[in-house]
Amino acid sequence: MRSIFYIISGLMVMGLAYWAYHENYETQASLSDVRSLHRQIGAAHERLNVLEAEWAYLNRPDRLRDLAELNFDRLGLLPLMPDAFGRIEQVAYPTEIVFDISNSIEVSSDNAPEATQ
């Protein structure tokens, strides 16, 4: 009886050792993947920062003003004149739409033709 107990105990220890070995390598692989993802995220943040800096550089008001002056004729731009602006009272706002909610529930079969059998 003791020998069976020892054999079963030994097999259980070997099974647990294999499980621990397997889990260790899966954990190491997961940690490696996480490190790789962190590197990729860091690189993406760096690229984003560079793109934001380029965008800010290209959209400087003095640069845009110079470009507009250089391409004024080609773009067909019109100079800003005071009469191009209106007063707020001249803006036509849409009228408020009032919905009738007294009969708000609509059943799709109310208007359906009667089914004949």
DSSP file (Angstrom, degrees, kcal/mol; ACC not computed):
  #  RESIDUE AA STRUCTURE BP1 BP2  ACC     N-H-->O    O-->H-N    N-H-->O    O-->H-N    TCO  KAPPA ALPHA  PHI   PSI    X-CA   Y-CA   Z-CA
    1    1 A M     >        0   0    0      0, 0.0     4,-2.0     0, 0.0     5,-0.1   0.000 360.0 360.0 360.0 -38.8    0.0    0.0    0.0
    2    2 A R  H  >  +     0   0    0      1,-0.2     4,-2.7     2,-0.2     5,-0.2   0.887 360.0  55.1 -66.2 -37.2    2.9    2.3    0.8
    3    3 A S  H  > S+     0   0    0      2,-0.2     4,-2.4     1,-0.2    -1,-0.2   0.891 107.5  49.1 -65.3 -37.8    4.5    1.7   -2.5
    4    4 A I  H  > S+     0   0    0      2,-0.2     4,-2.9     1,-0.2     5,-0.2   0.919 111.3  50.4 -65.0 -42.4    1.4    2.7   -4.4
    5    5 A F  H  X S+     0   0    0     -4,-2.0     4,-2.7     1,-0.2    -2,-0.2   0.914 111.6  48.0 -61.1 -42.8    1.2    5.9   -2.3
    6    6 A Y  H  X S+     0   0    0     -4,-2.7     4,-2.6     2,-0.2    -2,-0.2   0.898 112.5  48.5 -64.8 -40.5    4.8    6.7   -3.0
    7    7 A I  H  X S+     0   0    0     -4,-2.4     4,-2.6     2,-0.2    -2,-0.2   0.936 113.9  45.6 -65.6 -46.2    4.3    6.1   -6.8
    8    8 A I  H  X S+     0   0    0     -4,-2.9     4,-2.4     2,-0.2    -2,-0.2   0.914 114.0  49.4 -63.8 -42.0    1.2    8.3   -6.9
    9    9 A S  H  X S+     0   0    0     -4,-2.7     4,-2.5    -5,-0.2    -2,-0.2   0.916 111.5  49.3 -62.6 -42.8    3.0   10.9   -4.8
   10   10 A G  H  X S+     0   0    0     -4,-2.6     4,-2.5     2,-0.2    -2,-0.2   0.909 111.5  48.7 -62.9 -43.0    6.0   10.8   -7.1
   11   11 A L  H  X S+     0   0    0     -4,-2.6     4,-2.6     2,-0.2    -1,-0.2   0.888 111.4  50.5 -64.4 -38.5    3.8   11.1  -10.2
   12   12 A M  H  X S+     0   0    0     -4,-2.4     4,-2.7     2,-0.2    -2,-0.2   0.912 110.6  48.9 -65.6 -41.6    1.9   14.0   -8.6
   13   13 A V  H  X S+     0   0    0     -4,-2.5     4,-2.4     2,-0.2    -2,-0.2   0.913 112.7  47.9 -63.8 -42.0    5.2   15.8   -7.8
   14   14 A M  H  X S+     0   0    0     -4,-2.5     4,-2.4     2,-0.2    -2,-0.2   0.901 112.2  49.8 -65.6 -39.8    6.4   15.2  -11.4
   15   15 A G  H  X S+     0   0    0     -4,-2.6     4,-2.5     2,-0.2    -2,-0.2   0.923 112.8  46.2 -63.6 -44.2    3.1   16.5  -12.8
   16   16 A L  H  X S+     0   0    0     -4,-2.7     4,-2.8     2,-0.2    -2,-0.2   0.875 111.3  52.6 -66.1 -36.8    3.3   19.6  -10.6
   17   17 A A  H  X S+     0   0    0     -4,-2.4     4,-2.5     2,-0.2    -2,-0.2   0.917 110.8  47.3 -64.4 -42.3    6.9   20.1  -11.6
   18   18 A Y  H  X S+     0   0    0     -4,-2.4     4,-2.9     2,-0.2    -2,-0.2   0.924 112.6  49.7 -63.5 -43.6    6.0   19.9  -15.3
   19   19 A W  H  X S+     0   0    0     -4,-2.5     4,-2.8     2,-0.2    -2,-0.2   0.927 112.4  46.8 -60.9 -45.5    3.1   22.3  -14.7
   20   20 A A  H  X S+     0   0    0     -4,-2.8     4,-2.3     2,-0.2    -1,-0.2   0.900 113.2  49.6 -63.8 -41.1    5.3   24.8  -12.9
   21   21 A Y  H  X S+     0   0    0     -4,-2.5     4,-2.0     2,-0.2    -2,-0.2   0.933 113.2  46.4 -61.0 -47.4    8.0   24.5  -15.6
   22   22 A H  H  X S+     0   0    0     -4,-2.9     4,-2.2     1,-0.2    -2,-0.2   0.918 113.1  48.5 -63.4 -45.8    5.3   25.1  -18.3
   23   23 A E  H  X S+     0   0    0     -4,-2.8     4,-2.6     1,-0.2    -1,-0.2   0.867 108.2  55.9 -63.4 -37.3    3.8   28.1  -16.5
   24   24 A N  H  X S+     0   0    0     -4,-2.3     4,-2.4    -5,-0.2    -1,-0.2   0.932 110.1  44.1 -61.2 -46.2    7.2   29.6  -15.9
   25   25 A Y  H  X S+     0   0    0     -4,-2.0     4,-2.2     2,-0.2    -2,-0.2   0.862 112.9  51.3 -70.4 -34.6    8.0   29.6  -19.7
   26   26 A E  H  X S+     0   0    0     -4,-2.2     4,-2.4     2,-0.2    -1,-0.2   0.905 111.2  49.1 -65.6 -39.5    4.5   30.9  -20.5
   27   27 A T  H  X S+     0   0    0     -4,-2.6     4,-2.6     2,-0.2    -2,-0.2   0.916 110.4  50.0 -64.7 -43.2    5.0   33.7  -18.0
   28   28 A Q  H  X S+     0   0    0     -4,-2.4     4,-2.1     1,-0.2    -1,-0.2   0.900 111.5  49.0 -62.1 -40.4    8.4   34.5  -19.5
   29   29 A A  H  X S+     0   0    0     -4,-2.2     4,-2.3     2,-0.2    -2,-0.2   0.907 111.4  49.5 -65.7 -41.0    6.9   34.6  -23.0
   30   30 A S  H  X S+     0   0    0     -4,-2.4     4,-2.5     2,-0.2    -2,-0.2   0.911 110.5  49.8 -64.4 -42.0    4.1   36.9  -21.8
   31   31 A L  H  X S+     0   0    0     -4,-2.6     4,-2.4     2,-0.2    -1,-0.2   0.882 109.7  51.7 -63.6 -37.7    6.6   39.3  -20.1
   32   32 A S  H  X S+     0   0    0     -4,-2.1     4,-2.2     2,-0.2    -1,-0.2   0.912 110.0  49.1 -64.5 -41.9    8.6   39.3  -23.3
   33   33 A D  H  X S+     0   0    0     -4,-2.3     4,-2.6     2,-0.2    -2,-0.2   0.903 110.4  51.0 -62.8 -40.9    5.5   40.2  -25.3
   34   34 A V  H  X S+     0   0    0     -4,-2.5     4,-2.5     2,-0.2    -2,-0.2   0.915 109.7  49.6 -63.8 -42.9    4.6   43.0  -22.8
   35   35 A R  H  X S+     0   0    0     -4,-2.4     4,-2.2     1,-0.2    -1,-0.2   0.912 111.2  49.9 -61.4 -41.9    8.1   44.4  -23.1
   36   36 A S  H  X S+     0   0    0     -4,-2.2     4,-2.3     1,-0.2    -2,-0.2   0.915 111.0  48.8 -63.0 -43.0    7.8   44.4  -26.9
   37   37 A L  H  X S+     0   0    0     -4,-2.6     4,-2.8     1,-0.2    -2,-0.2   0.893 109.1  53.0 -64.3 -39.3    4.5   46.1  -26.7
   38   38 A H  H  X S+     0   0    0     -4,-2.5     4,-2.4     2,-0.2    -1,-0.2   0.900 109.4  49.2 -62.6 -39.7    5.9   48.8  -24.4
   39   39 A R  H  X S+     0   0    0     -4,-2.2     4,-2.5     2,-0.2    -2,-0.2   0.922 111.9  48.4 -64.3 -42.8    8.7   49.4  -26.8
   40   40 A Q  H  X S+     0   0    0     -4,-2.3     4,-2.4     2,-0.2    -2,-0.2   0.901 111.6  49.5 -64.0 -40.7    6.2   49.7  -29.7
   41   41 A I  H  X S+     0   0    0     -4,-2.8     4,-2.4     2,-0.2    -1,-0.2   0.911 111.0  50.0 -64.6 -41.9    4.0   52.1  -27.7
   42   42 A G  H  X S+     0   0    0     -4,-2.4     4,-2.2     2,-0.2    -2,-0.2   0.911 111.2  48.4 -62.1 -42.7    7.0   54.2  -26.8
   43   43 A A  H  X S+     0   0    0     -4,-2.5     4,-2.5     1,-0.2    -2,-0.2   0.893 110.7  51.4 -65.0 -38.7    8.0   54.4  -30.5
   44   44 A A  H  X S+     0   0    0     -4,-2.4     4,-2.5     2,-0.2    -2,-0.2   0.895 109.1  50.7 -65.3 -39.0    4.5   55.3  -31.4
   45   45 A H  H  X S+     0   0    0     -4,-2.4     4,-2.5     2,-0.2    -2,-0.2   0.902 110.0  50.1 -64.0 -40.4    4.4   58.1  -28.8
   46   46 A E  H  X S+     0   0    0     -4,-2.2     4,-2.3     2,-0.2    -2,-0.2   0.931 111.4  47.9 -63.2 -44.7    7.7   59.4  -30.2
   47   47 A R  H  X S+     0   0    0     -4,-2.5     4,-2.6     1,-0.2    -2,-0.2   0.905 111.7  51.0 -61.7 -40.6    6.4   59.4  -33.8
   48   48 A L  H  X S+     0   0    0     -4,-2.5     4,-2.6     1,-0.2    -2,-0.2   0.908 109.2  50.1 -63.9 -41.8    3.2   61.2  -32.6
   49   49 A N  H  X S+     0   0    0     -4,-2.5     4,-2.2     2,-0.2    -1,-0.2   0.900 111.3  48.9 -63.1 -40.2    5.3   63.8  -30.8
   50   50 A V  H  X S+     0   0    0     -4,-2.3     4,-2.6     2,-0.2    -2,-0.2   0.921 111.9  48.9 -65.0 -43.1    7.3   64.4  -34.0
   51   51 A L  H  X S+     0   0    0     -4,-2.6     4,-2.5     1,-0.2    -2,-0.2   0.895 110.9  49.9 -64.7 -39.4    4.2   64.6  -36.1
   52   52 A E  H  X S+     0   0    0     -4,-2.6     4,-2.4     2,-0.2    -1,-0.2   0.895 111.3  49.2 -65.2 -38.7    2.6   67.1  -33.7
   53   53 A A  H  X S+     0   0    0     -4,-2.2     4,-2.3     2,-0.2    -2,-0.2   0.911 111.9  48.5 -66.2 -41.5    5.8   69.2  -33.8
   54   54 A E  H  X S+     0   0    0     -4,-2.6     4,-2.8     2,-0.2    -2,-0.2   0.911 111.1  50.9 -63.4 -41.4    5.8   69.1  -37.6
   55   55 A W  H  X S+     0   0    0     -4,-2.5     4,-1.6     1,-0.2    -2,-0.2   0.923 111.4  47.2 -62.4 -44.2    2.2   70.1  -37.7
   56   56 A A  H  < S+     0   0    0     -4,-2.4    -1,-0.2     1,-0.2    -2,-0.2   0.894 113.4  49.4 -64.2 -38.8    2.8   73.0  -35.3
   57   57 A Y  H >< S+     0   0    0     -4,-2.3     3,-1.1     1,-0.2    -2,-0.2   0.919 112.5  46.4 -66.5 -43.3    5.8   74.1  -37.4
   58   58 A L  H 3< S+     0   0    0     -4,-2.8    -1,-0.2     1,-0.2    -2,-0.2   0.740 111.0  53.3 -73.2 -21.9    3.9   73.9  -40.7
   59   59 A N  T 3< S+     0   0    0     -4,-1.6    -1,-0.2    -5,-0.2    -2,-0.2   0.049  72.2 140.4-103.6  26.1    0.9   75.8  -39.3
   60   60 A R    <>  -     0   0    0     -3,-1.1     4,-2.6     1,-0.1     5,-0.2  -0.485  57.5-129.0 -64.7 136.7    2.7   78.8  -38.0
   61   61 A P  H  > S+     0   0    0      0, 0.0     4,-2.4     0, 0.0     5,-0.2   0.877 107.0  51.5 -58.4 -39.4    0.7   82.0  -38.7
   62   62 A D  H  > S+     0   0    0      2,-0.2     4,-2.2     1,-0.2     5,-0.1   0.894 111.4  47.7 -66.6 -37.4    3.6   83.8  -40.3
   63   63 A R  H  > S+     0   0    0      2,-0.2     4,-2.6     1,-0.2    -1,-0.2   0.928 113.1  47.5 -66.7 -45.0    4.3   80.9  -42.7
   64   64 A L  H  X S+     0   0    0     -4,-2.6     4,-2.4     1,-0.2    -2,-0.2   0.880 111.2  51.8 -64.4 -37.0    0.7   80.5  -43.6
   65   65 A R  H  X S+     0   0    0     -4,-2.4     4,-2.2    -5,-0.2    -1,-0.2   0.927 110.8  47.7 -64.0 -44.6    0.5   84.3  -44.3
   66   66 A D  H  X S+     0   0    0     -4,-2.2     4,-2.4     2,-0.2    -2,-0.2   0.909 112.4  49.3 -63.3 -42.0    3.5   84.1  -46.5
   67   67 A L  H  X S+     0   0    0     -4,-2.6     4,-2.2     1,-0.2    -1,-0.2   0.899 110.3  50.7 -64.1 -39.8    2.1   81.2  -48.4
   68   68 A A  H  < S+     0   0    0     -4,-2.4    -1,-0.2     1,-0.2    -2,-0.2   0.898 111.5  48.1 -64.9 -38.9   -1.2   82.9  -48.9
   69   69 A E  H >< S+     0   0    0     -4,-2.2     3,-0.8     1,-0.2     4,-0.3   0.899 112.1  49.3 -67.5 -39.8    0.6   86.0  -50.2
   70   70 A L  H 3< S+     0   0    0     -4,-2.4     3,-0.2     1,-0.2     4,-0.2   0.886 122.3  32.5 -65.2 -38.7    2.7   83.9  -52.6
   71   71 A N  T 3X S+     0   0    0     -4,-2.2     4,-2.4    -5,-0.2     5,-0.2   0.080  83.1 117.2-107.6  22.2   -0.2   82.0  -54.0
   72   72 A F  H <>>S+     0   0    0     -3,-0.8     5,-1.6     1,-0.2     4,-0.9   0.927  81.3  39.2 -58.4 -49.9   -2.8   84.8  -53.7
   73   73 A D  H  45S+     0   0    0     -4,-0.3     3,-0.3    -3,-0.2    -1,-0.2   0.906 116.3  50.6 -68.8 -41.9   -3.5   85.0  -57.5
   74   74 A R  H  45S+     0   0    0      1,-0.2    -1,-0.2    -4,-0.2    -2,-0.2   0.854 113.0  45.4 -66.9 -35.2   -3.4   81.3  -58.1
   75   75 A L  H  <5S-     0   0    0     -4,-2.4    -1,-0.2    -7,-0.2    -2,-0.2   0.646 103.2-130.3 -83.2 -15.1   -5.8   80.4  -55.3
   76   76 A G  T  <5 +     0   0    0     -4,-0.9    -3,-0.2    -3,-0.3     2,-0.1   0.867  43.5 172.3  68.6  36.3   -8.2   83.1  -56.3
   77   77 A L      < -     0   0    0     -5,-1.6    -1,-0.2    -6,-0.2    -2,-0.0  -0.446  24.3-141.0 -77.4 150.9   -8.4   84.5  -52.7
   78   78 A L        -     0   0    0     -2,-0.1     2,-0.0     3,-0.0     3,-0.0  -0.898  23.3-110.2-109.9 142.2  -10.2   87.6  -51.9
   79   79 A P        -     0   0    0      0, 0.0     2,-0.5     0, 0.0    -1,-0.0  -0.378  38.3-102.8 -68.1 150.2   -8.9   90.1  -49.4
   80   80 A L        -     0   0    0     -2,-0.0     3,-0.0     3,-0.0     5,-0.0  -0.629  44.6-174.4 -76.0 121.8  -10.9   90.4  -46.2
   81   81 A M    >   -     0   0    0     -2,-0.5     3,-1.8     1,-0.1     4,-0.3  -0.855  34.8-119.3-115.7 152.1  -13.0   93.5  -46.3
   82   82 A P  G >  S+     0   0    0      0, 0.0     3,-1.3     0, 0.0    -1,-0.1   0.821 112.4  60.2 -60.8 -30.4  -15.2   95.0  -43.4
   83   83 A D  G 3  S+     0   0    0      1,-0.2    -3,-0.0    -3,-0.0     0, 0.0   0.581  88.7  73.6 -76.7  -5.6  -18.3   94.6  -45.5
   84   84 A A  G <  S+     0   0    0     -3,-1.8     2,-0.3     2,-0.1    -1,-0.2   0.642  87.7  76.0 -76.8 -13.7  -17.7   90.9  -45.8
   85   85 A F    <   -     0   0    0     -3,-1.3     2,-0.2    -4,-0.3     0, 0.0  -0.737  68.1-160.7 -99.5 147.4  -18.8   90.5  -42.2
   86   86 A G        -     0   0    0     -2,-0.3     2,-0.2     1,-0.0    -2,-0.1  -0.594  22.8 -97.0-116.2 179.5  -22.4   90.7  -41.0
   87   87 A R    >   -     0   0    0     -2,-0.2     3,-1.5     1,-0.1     4,-0.3  -0.637  32.2-115.7 -95.2 157.4  -24.2   91.4  -37.8
   88   88 A I  G >  S+     0   0    0      1,-0.3     3,-1.2    -2,-0.2    -1,-0.1   0.791 113.9  63.5 -64.5 -27.6  -25.5   88.6  -35.6
   89   89 A E  G 3  S+     0   0    0      1,-0.2    -1,-0.3     3,-0.0    -3,-0.0   0.720  94.8  61.9 -68.9 -19.5  -29.1   89.7  -36.2
   90   90 A Q  G <  S+     0   0    0     -3,-1.5     2,-0.5     2,-0.1    -1,-0.2   0.569  78.9 102.7 -83.3  -9.0  -28.6   88.9  -39.9
   91   91 A V    <   -     0   0    0     -3,-1.2     2,-0.8    -4,-0.3    -3,-0.0  -0.636  69.9-139.1 -78.6 126.1  -28.0   85.2  -39.2
   92   92 A A        -     0   0    0     -2,-0.5    -2,-0.1     0, 0.0    -1,-0.1  -0.764  18.5-162.2 -88.8 111.4  -31.1   83.2  -40.0
   93   93 A Y        -     0   0    0     -2,-0.8     3,-0.1     1,-0.1     2,-0.0  -0.687  26.4-104.2 -90.4 146.3  -31.6   80.6  -37.3
   94   94 A P        -     0   0    0      0, 0.0     2,-0.1     0, 0.0    -1,-0.1  -0.376  39.3-106.6 -68.3 148.2  -33.8   77.6  -38.0
   95   95 A T        -     0   0    0      1,-0.1     2,-0.3    -2,-0.0     0, 0.0  -0.415  39.5 -98.7 -72.8 152.0  -37.2   77.6  -36.4
   96   96 A E        -     0   0    0     -2,-0.1     2,-0.5    -3,-0.1    -1,-0.1  -0.558  34.0-137.2 -75.0 129.7  -37.8   75.3  -33.5
   97   97 A I        -     0   0    0     -2,-0.3     2,-0.6    -3,-0.0    -1,-0.1  -0.774  14.5-157.8 -90.5 124.6  -39.6   72.1  -34.6
   98   98 A V        -     0   0    0     -2,-0.5     2,-0.3     2,-0.0    -2,-0.0  -0.909   6.9-153.0-105.8 122.8  -42.3   71.0  -32.1
   99   99 A F        -     0   0    0     -2,-0.6     2,-0.8     2,-0.0    -2,-0.0  -0.735  18.6-121.4 -95.1 142.2  -43.2   67.4  -32.3
  100  100 A D        +     0   0    0     -2,-0.3     3,-0.3     1,-0.1    -1,-0.0  -0.733  34.8 172.4 -80.8 111.7  -46.7   66.2  -31.3
  101  101 A I    >   +     0   0    0     -2,-0.8     3,-0.9     1,-0.2    -1,-0.1   0.294  53.4  94.2-105.6   9.5  -46.0   63.7  -28.5
  102  102 A S  T 3  S+     0   0    0      1,-0.3    -1,-0.2     2,-0.1     3,-0.2   0.820  99.0  31.8 -69.6 -28.1  -49.6   63.1  -27.4
  103  103 A N  T 3  S+     0   0    0     -3,-0.3    -1,-0.3     1,-0.1    -3,-0.1  -0.453  80.7 143.7-121.6  56.7  -49.7   60.0  -29.7
  104  104 A S    <   +     0   0    0     -3,-0.9     2,-0.6    -2,-0.1    -1,-0.1   0.727  45.4  80.6 -78.3 -22.5  -46.1   59.0  -29.4
  105  105 A I        -     0   0    0     -3,-0.2     2,-0.5    -4,-0.1    -4,-0.0  -0.747  59.9-173.8 -89.8 123.8  -46.4   55.2  -29.5
  106  106 A E        -     0   0    0     -2,-0.6     2,-0.5     4,-0.0    -2,-0.0  -0.968  11.7-154.9-120.2 123.8  -46.8   53.9  -33.0
  107  107 A V    >   -     0   0    0     -2,-0.5     3,-1.7     1,-0.1     4,-0.4  -0.852  12.4-143.6 -98.6 128.6  -47.6   50.3  -33.6
  108  108 A S  T 3  S+     0   0    0     -2,-0.5     3,-0.3     1,-0.3    -1,-0.1   0.729  97.6  55.2 -67.4 -21.0  -46.4   49.1  -37.0
  109  109 A S  T >  S+     0   0    0      1,-0.2     3,-0.6     2,-0.1    -1,-0.3   0.456  82.7  88.3 -91.9   1.0  -49.4   46.8  -37.4
  110  110 A D  T <  S+     0   0    0     -3,-1.7    -1,-0.2     1,-0.2    -2,-0.1   0.902  98.5  33.1 -63.6 -40.5  -52.0   49.5  -36.9
  111  111 A N  T 3  S+     0   0    0     -4,-0.4    -1,-0.2    -3,-0.3    -2,-0.1   0.308  93.8 116.6 -99.3   8.8  -52.1   50.5  -40.5
  112  112 A A  S <  S-     0   0    0     -3,-0.6     3,-0.1     1,-0.1    -3,-0.0  -0.506  72.9-105.7 -78.2 145.1  -51.4   47.1  -41.9
  113  113 A P        -     0   0    0      0, 0.0     2,-0.1     0, 0.0    -1,-0.1  -0.354  44.2 -94.6 -66.5 151.1  -54.1   45.5  -44.1
  114  114 A E        -     0   0    0      1,-0.1     2,-0.5    -2,-0.0     0, 0.0  -0.424  37.7-124.2 -67.2 137.6  -56.1   42.7  -42.4
  115  115 A A        -     0   0    0     -2,-0.1     2,-0.4    -3,-0.1    -1,-0.1  -0.715  23.5-155.1 -85.7 129.0  -54.7   39.2  -43.2
  116  116 A T              0   0    0     -2,-0.5    -1,-0.0     1,-0.1     0, 0.0  -0.834 360.0 360.0-105.4 143.6  -57.3   36.9  -44.7
  117  117 A Q              0   0    0     -2,-0.4    -1,-0.1     0, 0.0    -2,-0.0   0.431 360.0 360.0-112.2 360.0  -57.0   33.2  -44.3
